[in-house]
């Protein structure tokens, strides 16, 4: 019984489980379970979920993110091939999946939807969680898992750690801290898991505080400081017949966060998440029945009071908040079919009050109390056929209605002869088909065709004069904007021999009704100094193509090499380059075991990016070369172990920026870091 | 959670409040106050308006009472003549309709544009001539005209001929709000001390402007003639604060003036 419970907790993290005995199938499953398997881009972070031998990965990338217990979510995501981070400061970067920003992919935290409350995208959902809370991150580049949500660019699923039942480990604790020199950042974390009989409890706490960081060359980047607290509490209770009842709370409070690339900072950004979860292993023919109800809210306030007066033409208050509630129920039928129904309701409010030196304050709603209801049903089907082939099909149908409930907001819209009071209804269809084929023992091929549709974001539909610092325009949403869609084809190949494993993925996305801001010459800007007004529109076709390549090689028993390369190219309806397109980037890292240490040198090279989107206000980006050196060591003690990770990042103190960084702000210069954590046996 | 409940209740309250203010506004419009009275011993005239009389476009509602039996006189034809008495001279002001018969609501209605406030300079009197069955009675009613907080009347000398004096009265928006507002003005010129005819055939340009931020607003409709010297359009305000309504007025495609009305609202 206990074993089974532990097992099913494990199993829940690996996706659906199949009882077929086919060897091919087992091989598939094994390859997916392999923590080094990056084709699916799942990173397992909870050492209690993965057996020790697998957790001690040889993959330098995986090792890095696991050894550095105080790593920030941003840095962690940045490690994943196909993922880049858009920076506006040293905090809360926005993940970019193959050149697509957060409008185009779905973010879920344990299956919950959470929406940032900042009209300037200062708080992507990923900023409200900490790796310390995460059991794994599951990233779908491209929309090949329709069940994850309606998107045209994929899905980032953050799965939270759950309280663990383990009769041999009644108490598990971890305490860690990290210091870095580049921002004089000091982080602390505590992690605690208790279990007795049928009850298990997990609690965690993280605090981070950083000063202004120094860019390559030693210049301080002003307004790049931040501080945040993250705390969680989760409780699981076992019921007979392999049932599990869980409650999870997660809180995150960021305060005094600087955004050097934006005209304003953040005085606070707070999120609270609550969820109640029911799980049952077997219910007749149904397996892994899961029902979750959740609620979360985000409270966000921008702040310009700490800036130099000369940089602030006018003082403003810009608070915003979102409230999201929802539930979902999912189950597996006959081992090969997974079904899910989902509903959520979200509310977004953001306002702006401007205080001129002379005259009355000016008030407007930038998110005019926008309500969205969404209900969906989705299916996922897996079937082995002809022994060597795996067929995967997914289908999702969503019905959504979006409207505003503020009369004031409606009056604002009337200015544009628009209205938002009547629900804007949309039907969304997402579907995917993929065939994986094992050619010989060493080669796997996977071909995926999918079609995805997404809802417009709150900004795209109801944003009111949202100033975009990057291109200098005020953005206005269109309540009658249509959904965006994309056809996607992806081909992946994995080839592995004993000591070498290589993976190639090429993709082509064809968008229709691609949503972007279009300059409207007959409108005048609202923001002081802005260049004009852009309206979000469905522009027609856009294309995106590119690929990722990775190579892992066991050079010797103690030396492992990993190389990755990514490249994308895309253009919009006018054949101009799409924004945020990652240039060619090659990462080489080696992990070398030596006298109980693991030494990991890393070289990252990025080509210049001159294919830039002028409409988006992009600047071309120079090529750069970075060198990092990291060192890991675990000291076994009687009472547990001390894990140390230390190193130098950006050894040459290169002054560089990645293509996604706003406002020509350089990234971190040379950094020494030291991370120590103690864990119980 | 507390915050959630708080915000929800605030949202509800705001809605409640908003729906209330709507109602209050309509009530206020209906709710006329007596601004002046006068009598000649036989009949009495009561002047009603929604606010104190001010420099600008005023809609007056008149009730006439027979003092002998205290009954309303409903079958009269009433003529109005406002007069400003100053030290050395007297003058009248624009009136849209000089005579009126009983309206559906039981009053005699006049639209009068007072061109200056009562005060040290002089005082206003309105003379009503009430004609019933060929008999004319005259009642002089002293009125007080105040200068409103926000200017509702602008006068200027034609930039084109440098002699004609024009008066532009802002009728709408009365209580401007964020969003789309009706804009209505009426234009008069001073032909003589006693003759202030309305001006037809003008064309307008309109630019709302937020001076503290130096921006305008989109999709405005410049006023066009609706007759009787009145011009109607739409003005949009994208936020609360200090707004200017900048008008450019042309007569026969010559710019005659550029009056600017200022409004502040929260």
Interface residues (C-beta under 8 A of the other chain):
Chain A: X272 X297 X299 X314 X321 X323 X349 X352 X354 X356 X357 X358 X359 X360 X361 X362 X363 X364 X369 X405 X407 X408 X410 X411 X412 X413 X414 X415 X416 X417 X464 X465 X522 X523 X524 X525 X526 X528 X533
Chain B: X1 X3 X4 X7 X11 X15 X18 X177 X178 X179 X180 X210 X211 X212 X213 X214 X215 X216 X217 X218 X219 X236 X237 X238 X239 X240 X241 X242 X264 X266
